[in-house]
Amino acid sequence: MSPRLPDGGPAPADGALPRESLARLGARPFGVYVHVPFCAARCGYCDFNTYVPGDGISPDGFAGAVAAEAALAARVLGGTLPPADTVFLGGGTPTLLPARDLAAILAAIPRAACAEVTVEANPETIDAPLLEALLEAGVTRLSLGMQSAAPHVLAALDRRHTPGRAVAAARAARAAGFAHVSLDLIYGGPGESDADWAASLDAALAAGVDHVSAYALTVEPGTRLHAQVRRGAVAAPDDDVQARRYRAADAALAAAGLDWYELSSWAAEPGARCAHNVGYWRSHDWWGIGPGAHSHVGGVRWWNVLHPARWAERVAAGRSPAAGREILTPEQRRTERTMLELRLVEGLPVAGADAPAATALAGEGLLDSGALAAGVARLTLDGRLLADHVARTLLG
């Protein structure tokens, strides 16, 4: 099942943006996201826009299509693509592509000096030649999908790598010269115990990475996991268990010198944070390239068609691959700013009409009272576990 696209209005065939949106370009950092939709197999919990090569889907020509959409972006944004402060190749599994294709994709994207360039990878795709090629292409950050160190949890999540493969890949990346390496974990998987989760955290920390992301397993409609839960073959994740696992993660990571900077992310120091993702949470500008990719420039948001062949046909013809778009209203911007910036350790400035609600939340122990005294709504550990409730309360 492919994810459902958002509701929205039609997007112009040439991708043109309103003049007032273009006038804001350059006022905030600019990022480029490239969605590589190919996976060797589809994990049972995943509802991302991904495809297993075959059945008419092939990665051949994908790099050229990315270059074509980058050229379209340049035309729309004034004749040249702004040098990206951050570039993120996600998926899917970008490292299923040949190294030469990954290098060609990055060569099509102008980058600012000292730009952060992240590539996501599955551990089983990593070897020394690939690491060397990524470094040569300008990649500065590698993000590896570890998920768990427990064999039975990996099997339940349909992950193909062995428990130690992610740790070995992370160590190899560090040894190859990557300054920043991240491991992604999932907690609350089928059959996972507290001891399994503790072992996963220990293994991730033993890999010597400077960034860890930890996500609660969610059951998304249309996935294989959703079908298993519906028929009772697998138990649904337990909220209390997931809260306990989050607290355990925060304690273990903090003790190892990794501090939280976003609800699901911990870093060894500010330079290890994922600047590209911070751009999403701060509503910066970015252009999303690839099937199903989302973009945001100057208060306009749009999303590409989902199917790789339809996307490639449009960009080859010089047409926008956007399936729809919306121009954000002031109320939508306020809502998104509240929901997103509240996720960050710096918190959300509050004043005026928001102050009474924030004061009440601080009384419940969900916002830091000291930060609130300085006019900032900053989540406590309890507040992080109830972040959506806190945001809804602030929005009234």
Sequence and secondary structure as in RCSB ss.txt:
>XXXX:A:sequence
MSPRLPDGGPAPADGALPRESLARLGARPFGVYVHVPFCAARCGYCDFNTYVPGDGISPDGFAGAVAAEAALAAR
VLGGTLPPADTVFLGGGTPTLLPARDLAAILAAIPRAACAEVTVEANPETIDAPLLEALLEAGVTRLSLGMQSAA
PHVLAALDRRHTPGRAVAAARAARAAGFAHVSLDLIYGGPGESDADWAASLDAALAAGVDHVSAYALTVEPGTRL
HAQVRRGAVAAPDDDVQARRYRAADAALAAAGLDWYELSSWAAEPGARCAHNVGYWRSHDWWGIGPGAHSHVGGV
RWWNVLHPARWAERVAAGRSPAAGREILTPEQRRTERTMLELRLVEGLPVAGADAPAATALAGEGLLDSGALAAG
VARLTLDGRLLADHVARTLLG
>XXXX:A:secstr
        B   TT    HHHHHTTTSS EEEEEEE B SS  TT  SS B SBTTB  TTHHHHHHHHHHHHHH
HTTSS   EEEEEEEES GGGS HHHHHHHHHTS EEEEEEEEEEE GGG  HHHHHHHHHTT  EEEEEEE S 
HHHHHHTT  S TTHHHHHHHHHHHHT SEEEEEEEES TT  HHHHHHHHHHHHHTT SEEEEEE    TTSHH
HHHHHTTSS    HHHHHHHHHHHHHHHHHTT EEEETTEEESSGGGS HHHHHHHTT EEEEESTT EEEETTE
EEEE SSHHHHHHHHHTT   EEEEEE  HHHHHHHHHHHHTTBTT EE  GGGHHHHHHHHHTTSB HHHHHTT
EE B HHHHHTHHHHHHHHH 
